[in-house]
Amino acid sequence: MNSSHHFDPDWVSPPGDSIVTISRRSGINEDELARRLHLSASDFHLLLIGEFPIDESIGERISREIGASSSFWVKRYKKYRDSLGLAAEKLSREFRLPLGEMRRLGWIPKGSAGIEAELSAANFLEVRSIDEFESKYGRLEEALAFRRSSTFDIEMGAVSAWYRAIELASQKISLRSYDVEILSNSLGDVRRFTLTPDPQDFLPEIVKVLADCGVALCVVPAPLGCPVSGIACFNARGGLIGLSSRHLTDDHFWFSLFHEVAHLLLHAGRISIEVDSGVGSNEEDEANEFSSRILVPEEWHGELNSVALNKFGIARLAKKIGVSPGIVVGQLQHRKRIRHNQFNYLKNRYKWIGSSLEKA
């Protein structure tokens, strides 16, 4: 990221650091201290990480058990939270975090505002400073540097929030070990779901197929400022594909999915991001060609170039190929046999209901 950022963190450590240090010197272990403070294990954990408010009552208990005054612990907590708030405010301003969109999408509490919203956004992103943000999300900007158009507006705060939502969604998916051969051989099983019109029916199925290959597929709506249709990369768990389904039609969805699979198979070791109106590259061309061949195998290219350009001819060819008519329409539009505003009524259309993709 931009090395011109200068940030002098105002952080102090959470009060729990001091509580643990002093209690250990006194020979009190954490389980015993939690019991003496009359806190559950979960509340005691929150106390240590600075998420459990220290009021006068809690401050008096801490003072009684390990020392220092009650007011010291209350002020210690306040100083920590004030420092968090200041850093979160700077972070939000620096990267223009899309707080309104994050509220709308349920990534931060709906009623949060001001410092509360900024703190929630920082917690969602799992960062506490500009330096931490750059360390965690810098590779996204590096990948976008090769793809973004100079005339296209992209907000790194929005892109990073979307990626974080994908990360969190992926953690709920149980994965087998990544296997490139199994993934390659499973694409036919994935492709057959192009005939299923409702994402509510096909998404759970293709998520299972890909999970058995070691790939987590997450379909997450993108906030404003994040004109990204897809992302593919590897992490410690295996392969990761994120789709935003920005265009809400089946031809775009399936093309994007196989495009991202292509990046995992052909361009492992780097992060790939697809941006609307992005700058092309050899790798993007390879992924485009791969996706097109999966959807319409080469043996059908002759008929694709000669099919009668009416709804009956398109529907018959789609049935022969084994894909939806909308995918054939998308391929004909890509080949410029028809205009981009022709035969779009043959495409299956989707809509977002909250964070759920459904048939329109």
Secondary structure, 3 states (H helix, E strand, C coil): CCCCCCCCCCCCCCHHHHHHHHHHHCCCCHHHHHHHCCCCHHHHHHHHCCCCCCCHHHHHHHHHHHCCCHHHHHHHHHHHHHHHHHHHHHHHHHHCCCHHHHHHCCCCCCCCCHHHHHHHHHHHHCCCCHHHHHHHHHHHHHHHHCCCCCCCCCCHHHHHHHHHHHHHHHCCCCCCCCCHHHHHHHHHHHHHHHHCCCHHHHHHHHHHHHHCCCEEEEECCCCCCCCEEEEEEEECCEEEEEECCCCCEHHHHHHHHHHHHHHHHHCCCCCEEEECCCCCCHHHHHHHHHHHHHHCCHHHHHHHHHCCCCHHHHHHHHHHHCCCHHHHHHHHHHCCCCCCCCCHHHCCEEEEECCEEEEC
